[in-house]
Amino acid sequence: MQHFLFKRIDNAQLIIFRVCYGLLVCMECFGAIATGWVHRVFIAPKFTFTFIGFDWLQPLPGNGMYFYFALMGILGIFITVGYRYRLAAFGFAFMWTGVYLMQKTAYNNHYYLLMLLAFIMAFFPANRNLSLDAKLNPAIKTDLMPNYIRWIIILQLFIVYTYAAVAKLYGDWFDLTVIEVLMQGKKELPVLGEVLQQRWTHWIIAGFGIVFDLLVVPALLWKPTRKIAFLLGIFFHLFNSIVFQIGIFPYLSLAFCLFFFEPQTLRKLFFRGKGVKVPEAIWVPAHSNLLLVVLGVYFTVQLVLPLRHLAIKGDVLWTEEGHRLSWRMMLRSRQGLAEFTVVDKATQEKHQVDLGQYLSKKQQRKVGCYPDYIWQFAQHLKKEYQAKGKDVGVYVSAKVKVNKGPWGAFIDPRVDLTAVPWQHFTHHEWILPQENQ
């Protein structure tokens, strides 16, 4: 195991990936400003849905989030050129984690992957070549890296793709229901719009989606299928980019393929220099045991966390409990309607809340059908009325529809949501069971 993990290999894969990674995060951050995403998500809303437990992490006031994203974009440039790399990489990792946790209205599994990758890259010695750091300090320059660096990336990708494939193994994917629902919103796409409504297209998407996710990593690892897998990956990720417009993730996924190609091939393409002679001697660092423990804990969490919904009562597609952080991508479409009633405990006076006074249209859609949004907004209402000197309860009547299923009552209207705690790993009994609908 030590020979496998700590043998030294050519670091061309990591060095080129660092450049791609830096460019992509720079584009993501400046693009978020240019497209108005920062304004829509952080500046325009009156209320922000953070991840529960991170209410203290709020967007900067005024135009502060523009400067926040601009700084992250600059850090992306520093990562690209390898200048003050460690500081820039950790700076971006912490700032992106802040972005991820301070809002979830625009939640995306890919944002979670980028958060994990940002910290992984911050620990990697990705500035040891083709960087300003190596030019300013030649002592750090090297063409080598330990083998475990490459395999951390490969194992992380394997987990992501495998769980994405397994999650698709359910009825609404096999009978094309979920794909039909997802494609209905793509009718206006030029050229592709009409094609995406065809039944035969849905069958291709359903089959290819599972097979690609399940086999792409093994196919890239095996030399005879590597080029075919890469070409299919280009098609798959460009399709996702055009149809679903999911930011840098498709291109980041293609950049990950660098870790599957031989370093000497990459050097011929990108460095145009001689090959690297890799020494046979194994160098095991003094902290090797600590490193193995940390990696063991990290990947154990990565393997177990996506399965936590199996230990929570109810169907995750209905309750949403255990959905996030589990690589359950493009699996369902939810619609919902929720009515919030505030009851003054002293006078029993009731007041129905106008959601439009508090939330953007996208936030209203989220609060209509996701239990954590409903619970959080109930807490917000309670705090608002407490500031006015009133002690209130908040009751919610909600109906939800998943994919093409029937509408069903979702929240127990008899429960005061301000009086119940949020629990991350157990079922909330005020979420009504789907089988009763």
C-alpha positions as CSV (number, residue, x, y, z in Angstrom):
1,M,0.0,0.0,0.0
2,Q,2.8,2.4,0.9
3,H,4.5,1.6,-2.4
4,F,1.3,2.3,-4.3
5,L,0.4,5.5,-2.5
6,F,3.8,7.1,-2.0
7,K,5.7,6.2,-5.2
8,R,6.6,9.3,-7.1
9,I,5.0,10.0,-10.5
10,D,5.1,12.7,-13.1
11,N,3.1,15.7,-11.9
12,A,2.1,17.0,-15.3
13,Q,-1.6,16.0,-14.7
14,L,-1.8,18.1,-11.5
15,I,0.0,21.1,-13.0
16,I,-2.2,21.3,-16.1
17,F,-5.3,20.7,-14.0
18,R,-4.4,23.6,-11.7
19,V,-4.3,26.0,-14.7
20,C,-7.7,24.7,-15.9
21,Y,-9.2,24.8,-12.4
22,G,-8.0,28.4,-11.8
23,L,-9.3,29.6,-15.1
24,L,-12.7,27.9,-14.5
25,V,-13.2,29.3,-11.0
26,C,-12.2,32.8,-12.3
27,M,-14.9,32.5,-15.0
28,E,-17.4,31.2,-12.6
29,C,-17.0,34.2,-10.2
30,F,-16.8,37.0,-12.8
31,G,-19.5,35.3,-14.8
32,A,-21.8,35.3,-11.7
33,I,-21.4,39.0,-11.6
34,A,-21.8,39.6,-15.3
35,T,-24.9,37.5,-15.7
36,G,-26.7,39.0,-12.8
37,W,-26.6,35.8,-10.7
38,V,-25.0,37.6,-7.8
39,H,-27.7,40.3,-7.8
40,R,-30.6,37.8,-8.1
41,V,-29.3,35.5,-5.4
42,F,-27.6,37.7,-2.9
43,I,-28.5,41.3,-3.3
44,A,-32.2,41.5,-4.5
45,P,-33.8,39.1,-2.0
46,K,-35.0,40.6,1.3
47,F,-34.4,37.3,3.1
48,T,-31.8,34.6,2.5
49,F,-32.2,30.9,3.0
50,T,-28.9,29.7,4.5
51,F,-28.1,26.1,5.3
52,I,-29.7,25.5,8.6
53,G,-27.3,26.3,11.4
54,F,-25.5,29.0,9.4
55,D,-28.0,31.8,9.9
56,W,-25.1,34.0,11.1
57,L,-23.6,33.7,7.6
58,Q,-25.4,36.4,5.7
59,P,-24.6,38.2,2.4
60,L,-22.6,41.4,2.7
61,P,-24.8,44.5,2.7
62,G,-25.3,46.8,-0.3
63,N,-23.0,45.8,-3.2
64,G,-20.6,43.9,-1.0
65,M,-21.2,40.6,-2.7
66,Y,-20.0,42.0,-6.0
67,F,-16.6,42.7,-4.3
68,Y,-16.7,39.3,-2.6
69,F,-17.1,37.5,-6.0
70,A,-14.6,39.8,-7.7
71,L,-12.0,38.9,-5.0
72,M,-12.7,35.2,-5.6
73,G,-12.2,35.8,-9.3
74,I,-8.9,37.4,-8.6
75,L,-7.9,34.4,-6.4
76,G,-8.8,32.2,-9.4
77,I,-6.3,34.2,-11.5
78,F,-3.6,33.7,-8.8
79,I,-4.3,29.9,-8.8
80,T,-4.0,29.8,-12.6
81,V,-0.6,31.5,-12.7
82,G,0.5,29.8,-9.4
83,Y,1.2,33.0,-7.5
84,R,1.0,32.7,-3.7
85,Y,-0.8,29.5,-4.6
86,R,-1.4,28.1,-1.1
87,L,-2.8,31.4,0.2
88,A,-5.0,31.9,-2.9
89,A,-6.3,28.3,-3.0
90,F,-7.2,28.3,0.7
91,G,-8.7,31.8,0.4
92,F,-10.9,30.7,-2.5
93,A,-11.9,27.5,-0.7
94,F,-13.1,29.3,2.4
95,M,-14.8,32.0,0.5
96,W,-16.6,29.6,-1.8
97,T,-17.7,27.6,1.2
98,G,-19.2,30.8,2.5
99,V,-21.1,31.3,-0.7
100,Y,-22.3,27.7,-0.6
101,L,-23.5,27.8,3.0
102,M,-25.0,31.3,3.0
103,Q,-27.7,30.5,0.4
104,K,-29.3,27.4,-1.0
105,T,-32.1,28.9,-3.2
106,A,-29.7,28.3,-6.1
107,Y,-28.6,25.0,-4.7
108,N,-26.5,22.8,-7.1
109,N,-24.7,19.6,-6.4
110,H,-21.9,20.9,-8.5
111,Y,-21.3,23.8,-6.0
112,Y,-20.8,21.2,-3.3
113,L,-18.3,19.3,-5.5
114,L,-16.4,22.6,-6.1
115,M,-16.3,23.2,-2.4
116,L,-14.7,19.8,-1.8
117,L,-12.3,20.2,-4.7
118,A,-11.3,23.7,-3.6
119,F,-10.0,22.3,-0.2
120,I,-8.4,19.3,-1.9
121,M,-6.5,21.5,-4.4
122,A,-5.4,23.8,-1.6
123,F,-3.5,21.0,0.1
124,F,-2.0,19.7,-3.2
125,P,1.5,20.9,-4.3
126,A,0.0,22.2,-7.6
127,N,2.4,25.1,-7.8
128,R,5.6,23.2,-8.1
129,N,6.0,23.8,-11.8
130,L,4.7,26.2,-14.5
131,S,4.0,28.8,-11.8
132,L,5.2,32.1,-10.6
133,D,5.9,30.5,-7.2
134,A,8.3,28.1,-8.8
135,K,9.9,30.9,-10.8
136,L,10.4,33.1,-7.8
137,N,11.5,30.2,-5.6
138,P,13.3,27.6,-7.8
139,A,13.9,25.4,-4.8
140,I,10.3,24.2,-4.8
141,K,10.3,23.3,-8.5
142,T,9.8,19.7,-9.3
143,D,8.4,17.4,-11.9
144,L,7.2,14.8,-9.4
145,M,4.4,14.2,-7.0
146,P,3.2,11.2,-4.8
147,N,0.8,8.8,-6.5
148,Y,-1.9,9.3,-3.9
149,I,-2.6,12.8,-5.2
150,R,-3.9,11.4,-8.5
151,W,-5.9,8.7,-6.8
152,I,-7.6,11.1,-4.4
153,I,-9.1,12.8,-7.5
154,I,-10.0,9.6,-9.2
155,L,-11.7,8.1,-6.0
156,Q,-13.7,11.3,-5.5
157,L,-14.9,11.2,-9.1
158,F,-15.8,7.6,-8.8
159,I,-17.9,8.2,-5.7
160,V,-19.7,11.2,-7.4
161,Y,-20.5,9.3,-10.6
162,T,-21.4,6.0,-9.0
163,Y,-23.9,7.5,-6.6
164,A,-25.3,9.6,-9.4
165,A,-25.9,6.4,-11.4
166,V,-27.4,4.4,-8.5
167,A,-29.8,7.2,-7.6
168,K,-31.3,6.9,-11.1
169,L,-32.3,3.4,-10.6
170,Y,-35.9,4.1,-9.7
171,G,-39.3,4.0,-11.4
172,D,-39.7,7.5,-12.6
173,W,-36.4,7.3,-14.4
174,F,-37.1,4.0,-16.0
175,D,-40.5,5.0,-17.3
176,L,-39.1,8.3,-18.5
177,T,-41.4,10.4,-16.3
178,V,-38.7,12.5,-14.8
179,I,-36.9,13.0,-18.1
180,E,-40.1,14.1,-19.8
181,V,-40.7,16.6,-17.0
182,L,-37.2,18.0,-17.2
183,M,-37.3,18.3,-21.0
184,Q,-40.6,20.1,-21.0
185,G,-38.8,23.2,-19.8
186,K,-36.4,23.0,-22.8
187,K,-38.9,23.4,-25.6
188,E,-37.7,26.9,-26.5
189,L,-34.1,25.8,-27.1
190,P,-33.2,26.5,-30.8
191,V,-32.8,23.4,-32.9
192,L,-32.6,21.0,-29.9
193,G,-35.9,22.1,-28.3
194,E,-38.2,19.9,-30.5
195,V,-35.8,17.0,-30.5
196,L,-35.8,16.9,-26.7
197,Q,-39.5,16.4,-26.6
198,Q,-39.3,13.1,-28.6
199,R,-39.9,9.8,-26.8
200,W,-36.8,8.2,-28.5
201,T,-34.7,11.0,-27.2
202,H,-35.9,10.4,-23.7
203,W,-35.0,6.7,-24.0
204,I,-31.4,7.6,-25.1
205,I,-31.0,10.1,-22.3
206,A,-32.3,7.6,-19.7
207,G,-30.0,4.8,-20.8
208,F,-26.9,6.8,-21.6
209,G,-27.3,8.7,-18.3
210,I,-27.0,5.6,-16.2
211,V,-24.4,3.8,-18.3
212,F,-22.2,6.8,-18.5
213,D,-22.2,7.6,-14.8
214,L,-21.6,4.0,-13.9
215,L,-18.8,3.2,-16.3
216,V,-17.0,6.5,-17.2
217,V,-14.4,6.3,-14.5
218,P,-13.5,2.6,-15.1
219,A,-13.5,3.2,-18.8
220,L,-11.1,6.2,-18.4
221,L,-8.8,4.1,-16.3
222,W,-8.6,1.2,-18.8
223,K,-6.3,2.3,-21.7
224,P,-8.2,0.4,-24.5
225,T,-11.5,2.4,-23.7
226,R,-9.9,5.6,-22.5
227,K,-10.2,7.6,-25.7
228,I,-13.7,6.4,-26.4
229,A,-14.8,7.3,-22.9
230,F,-13.2,10.8,-23.3
231,L,-15.0,11.4,-26.5
232,L,-18.3,10.3,-25.0
233,G,-17.5,12.5,-22.0
234,I,-17.1,15.5,-24.3
235,F,-20.5,14.8,-25.9
236,F,-22.2,14.2,-22.5
237,H,-20.8,17.3,-20.8
238,L,-21.4,19.6,-23.7
239,F,-25.0,18.4,-23.9
240,N,-25.5,19.1,-20.2
241,S,-23.8,22.6,-20.6
242,I,-26.1,23.5,-23.5
243,V,-29.4,22.0,-22.2
244,F,-29.1,22.6,-18.5
245,Q,-26.7,25.6,-18.4
246,I,-25.0,24.4,-15.2
247,G,-22.0,26.8,-15.2
248,I,-18.4,25.5,-15.2
249,F,-19.2,21.9,-14.1
250,P,-19.2,20.3,-17.5
251,Y,-15.8,21.8,-18.3
252,L,-14.4,21.0,-14.9
253,S,-15.5,17.4,-15.5
254,L,-13.6,17.4,-18.8
255,A,-10.6,18.8,-17.0
256,F,-10.7,15.9,-14.5
257,C,-9.9,13.6,-17.4
258,L,-6.3,14.9,-17.3
259,F,-5.7,12.6,-14.4
260,F,-6.5,9.5,-16.6
261,F,-4.1,10.2,-19.4
262,E,-0.4,9.4,-19.3
263,P,1.8,12.3,-18.1
264,Q,4.2,11.9,-21.0
265,T,1.3,12.4,-23.4
266,L,0.3,15.5,-21.6
267,R,3.8,16.8,-21.6
268,K,4.0,16.4,-25.4
269,L,0.8,18.3,-25.8
270,F,1.2,21.1,-23.2
271,F,4.9,21.4,-22.3
272,R,6.6,20.4,-25.5
273,G,9.6,19.3,-23.5
274,K,11.4,16.1,-22.7
275,G,9.9,13.4,-20.6
276,V,10.5,13.1,-16.9
277,K,12.6,10.4,-15.4
278,V,10.7,9.0,-12.4
279,P,13.0,7.6,-9.6
280,E,12.2,4.1,-8.4
281,A,12.9,4.9,-4.8
282,I,9.9,5.3,-2.5
283,W,9.8,8.3,-0.2
284,V,7.4,7.9,2.6
285,P,6.8,11.2,4.6
286,A,7.0,11.3,8.3
287,H,3.4,12.2,8.5
288,S,2.3,9.3,6.4
289,N,0.2,7.6,9.1
290,L,-1.7,10.8,9.9
291,L,-2.3,11.3,6.2
292,L,-3.8,7.9,5.8
293,V,-6.1,8.4,8.8
294,V,-7.3,11.8,7.4
295,L,-7.9,10.3,4.0
296,G,-9.7,7.3,5.6
297,V,-12.0,9.5,7.6
298,Y,-12.7,11.8,4.6
299,F,-13.6,9.0,2.2
300,T,-15.6,7.2,4.8
301,V,-17.7,10.3,5.2
302,Q,-18.0,10.6,1.4
303,L,-19.2,7.0,1.2
304,V,-21.7,7.1,4.1
305,L,-23.2,10.6,3.8
306,P,-25.0,10.0,0.5
307,L,-26.6,6.9,2.1
308,R,-28.0,8.6,5.2
309,H,-31.5,8.9,3.6
310,L,-31.8,5.1,3.9
311,A,-31.7,5.5,7.7
312,I,-34.4,8.2,7.7
313,K,-38.1,7.3,7.6
314,G,-39.9,7.9,4.4
315,D,-39.1,8.2,0.7
316,V,-36.3,10.8,0.1
317,L,-38.0,11.9,-3.1
318,W,-41.0,12.9,-1.1
319,T,-39.5,14.1,2.2
320,E,-36.3,15.6,0.8
321,E,-34.6,14.5,4.0
322,G,-31.1,13.3,3.0
323,H,-31.3,14.6,-0.5
324,R,-28.5,17.2,-0.4
325,L,-24.8,16.3,-0.3
326,S,-25.6,12.9,-1.9
327,W,-25.1,13.3,-5.6
328,R,-28.8,12.9,-6.4
329,M,-28.7,14.9,-9.6
330,M,-31.5,15.5,-12.2
331,L,-33.8,13.1,-10.4
332,R,-37.0,14.9,-9.8
333,S,-39.1,17.9,-10.3
334,R,-41.1,19.4,-7.4
335,Q,-44.1,21.7,-7.4
336,G,-45.7,23.0,-4.3
337,L,-48.1,25.5,-2.7
338,A,-47.8,26.6,0.9
339,E,-49.9,28.9,3.0
340,F,-48.4,30.3,6.2
341,T,-50.7,31.4,9.0
342,V,-49.4,33.4,12.0
343,V,-51.4,33.0,15.2
344,D,-51.0,35.4,18.1
345,K,-50.8,33.2,21.2
346,A,-52.2,35.9,23.4
347,T,-55.2,36.9,21.3
348,Q,-55.6,33.9,19.0
349,E,-55.7,36.4,16.2
350,K,-54.8,34.8,12.8
351,H,-53.0,36.4,9.9
352,Q,-52.2,34.8,6.6
353,V,-48.8,35.7,5.3
354,D,-48.3,37.3,1.8
355,L,-45.1,35.5,0.7
356,G,-44.6,38.1,-2.0
357,Q,-43.8,40.7,0.6
358,Y,-40.8,38.6,1.9
359,L,-39.5,36.4,-0.9
360,S,-38.5,36.5,-4.5
361,K,-40.4,34.3,-7.0
362,K,-37.8,31.6,-7.0
363,Q,-37.8,31.6,-3.2
364,Q,-41.5,31.3,-3.2
365,R,-41.3,28.2,-5.4
366,K,-38.8,26.7,-3.0
367,V,-40.7,27.5,0.2
368,G,-43.8,26.0,-1.4
369,C,-42.4,22.4,-1.5
370,Y,-39.2,21.9,0.5
371,P,-39.5,21.2,4.2
372,D,-36.3,23.0,5.4
373,Y,-37.3,26.2,3.6
374,I,-40.8,26.0,5.2
375,W,-39.3,25.4,8.6
376,Q,-36.8,28.2,8.2
377,F,-39.3,30.7,7.0
378,A,-41.5,29.9,10.0
379,Q,-38.6,30.7,12.3
380,H,-38.0,34.0,10.5
381,L,-41.7,35.0,10.9
382,K,-41.5,34.2,14.6
383,K,-38.4,36.4,15.1
384,E,-40.1,39.2,13.1
385,Y,-43.1,39.2,15.4
386,Q,-41.0,38.8,18.5
387,A,-39.3,42.1,17.5
388,K,-42.8,43.7,17.6
389,G,-43.4,42.3,21.1
390,K,-45.7,39.5,20.0
391,D,-45.4,35.8,20.8
392,V,-46.7,33.8,17.8
393,G,-47.0,30.4,16.4
394,V,-46.7,29.6,12.7
395,Y,-48.8,26.9,11.0
396,V,-48.4,25.8,7.4
397,S,-50.8,24.1,5.0
398,A,-48.9,22.8,2.0
399,K,-49.4,20.6,-1.0
400,V,-46.7,19.0,-3.1
401,K,-46.4,17.2,-6.4
402,V,-43.3,15.2,-7.4
403,N,-42.7,14.7,-11.1
404,K,-46.1,13.6,-12.6
405,G,-47.4,12.2,-9.3
406,P,-50.6,13.4,-7.6
407,W,-50.8,16.4,-5.4
408,G,-50.7,15.5,-1.8
409,A,-50.8,17.2,1.6
410,F,-47.2,17.8,2.7
411,I,-47.1,19.5,6.1
412,D,-49.2,18.8,9.1
413,P,-51.3,22.0,9.5
414,R,-51.8,21.3,13.2
415,V,-48.1,21.7,14.1
416,D,-46.6,25.0,15.2
417,L,-43.4,24.9,13.3
418,T,-41.7,27.5,15.5
419,A,-42.0,25.0,18.4
420,V,-40.2,22.1,16.8
421,P,-36.5,21.7,16.3
422,W,-34.7,20.9,13.0
423,Q,-32.9,17.6,13.0
424,H,-30.4,16.8,10.2
425,F,-30.4,13.0,10.5
426,T,-33.8,12.0,11.6
427,H,-37.3,12.3,10.2
428,H,-39.7,15.1,11.0
429,E,-43.1,13.8,11.9
430,W,-44.8,17.1,10.7
431,I,-43.9,16.1,7.1
432,L,-46.9,14.0,6.1
433,P,-46.2,10.6,4.6
434,Q,-46.7,10.1,0.9
435,E,-48.6,6.9,1.3
436,N,-51.5,8.7,2.9
437,Q,-52.2,10.8,-0.2
